[in-house]
Amino acid sequence: MTPRRWAMVTILLVLALISATIYYFTIIQQPKWDEMKLIKQRLATEANVVEWDQLAKYVWDEVVWVAEGAVIDQEINTVILRDEQPPLIILQNELIDRTQIEAQFMQSYSNEDTVELLSSRLGFVAGQPVWEIYYKMDQQYNYHFYEATTGQTIDNYRLINKH
């Protein structure tokens, strides 16, 4: 091929890459951005929250949004937004701390050598705020749920292994 054809092929490939990138962000990411914008608006209007540490979507029984470290009237709170429901606002000092719940979990499985804590996060299960502990034990992945304000065990699920 001549240098002119190589230049044309290169330009066409760059244009195709730019077009694919634009397509990805407008078609694939835009719905996610719109949903996040709507949740931020709900936080501001329904819960008077304009600042938070972490905002995460949580899906188990239903889809909820959890805003940790939300500042309302100079106090740190956790806000849980559910569809068609008023926001659930929990004072930070009413929640069991993440490190406490992780320590409680590890204590309850202290006899097991193969327990590996993979993650912990706030969520909403069975109509109440929970701490979700995701862990691996004996090559099995599991979820353990604790009530977020008392630390009492709610439920435990074992995921089915694929062989």
RAGIKA-V675258 format. One record per pair of residues at least 6 apart in sequence whose ideal C-beta (glycine too) atoms are under 6 Angstrom apart, sorted by sequence separation. I is the first residue (numbers start at 1). J is the second residue. D is the distance in Angstrom with one decimal. If there is no record, write none. Layout:
i=<I & I>
j=<J & J>
d=<D & D>
This chain:
i=<43 & 44 & 58 & 81 & 109 & 69 & 70 & 123 & 135 & 146 & 147 & 57 & 58 & 79 & 80 & 70 & 123 & 134 & 145 & 56 & 68 & 79 & 145 & 121 & 133 & 55 & 67 & 77 & 78 & 144 & 120 & 132 & 54 & 66 & 77 & 143 & 52 & 53 & 77 & 119 & 130 & 131 & 53 & 64 & 65 & 76 & 118 & 142 & 52 & 118 & 131 & 52 & 64 & 102 & 117 & 130 & 140 & 141 & 129 & 51 & 116 & 125 & 49 & 98 & 115 & 49 & 114 & 43 & 48 & 114 & 112 & 39 & 105 & 49 & 101 & 47 & 42 & 47 & 46 & 80 & 101 & 104 & 95 & 94 & 96 & 66 & 64 & 61 & 58 & 60 & 58>
j=<49 & 50 & 64 & 87 & 115 & 76 & 77 & 130 & 142 & 153 & 154 & 65 & 66 & 87 & 88 & 79 & 132 & 143 & 154 & 66 & 78 & 89 & 155 & 132 & 144 & 67 & 79 & 89 & 90 & 156 & 133 & 145 & 68 & 80 & 91 & 157 & 67 & 68 & 92 & 134 & 145 & 146 & 69 & 80 & 81 & 92 & 134 & 158 & 69 & 135 & 148 & 70 & 82 & 120 & 135 & 148 & 158 & 159 & 148 & 71 & 136 & 145 & 70 & 120 & 137 & 72 & 137 & 67 & 72 & 138 & 137 & 65 & 133 & 79 & 131 & 79 & 81 & 87 & 87 & 124 & 146 & 151 & 148 & 149 & 151 & 122 & 124 & 125 & 123 & 125 & 124>
d=<4.3 & 5.6 & 5.0 & 5.4 & 4.4 & 5.8 & 4.8 & 5.2 & 5.5 & 5.9 & 5.7 & 5.7 & 5.4 & 5.2 & 4.2 & 4.6 & 4.5 & 5.7 & 4.2 & 5.4 & 5.3 & 5.4 & 4.9 & 5.5 & 4.4 & 4.9 & 4.4 & 5.3 & 4.7 & 4.9 & 5.1 & 5.8 & 4.5 & 5.5 & 5.7 & 4.5 & 4.3 & 5.4 & 5.9 & 4.7 & 4.6 & 4.5 & 2.9 & 5.5 & 4.3 & 4.1 & 4.7 & 5.0 & 5.3 & 5.6 & 5.5 & 4.3 & 5.1 & 5.5 & 5.0 & 5.4 & 5.6 & 4.4 & 4.0 & 4.7 & 4.5 & 5.5 & 4.4 & 5.8 & 4.8 & 5.8 & 5.7 & 5.9 & 5.6 & 5.2 & 5.9 & 5.0 & 5.0 & 5.8 & 4.5 & 4.9 & 5.7 & 4.2 & 5.1 & 5.5 & 5.6 & 5.9 & 5.4 & 5.4 & 4.6 & 5.0 & 4.4 & 5.8 & 4.4 & 5.0 & 6.0>
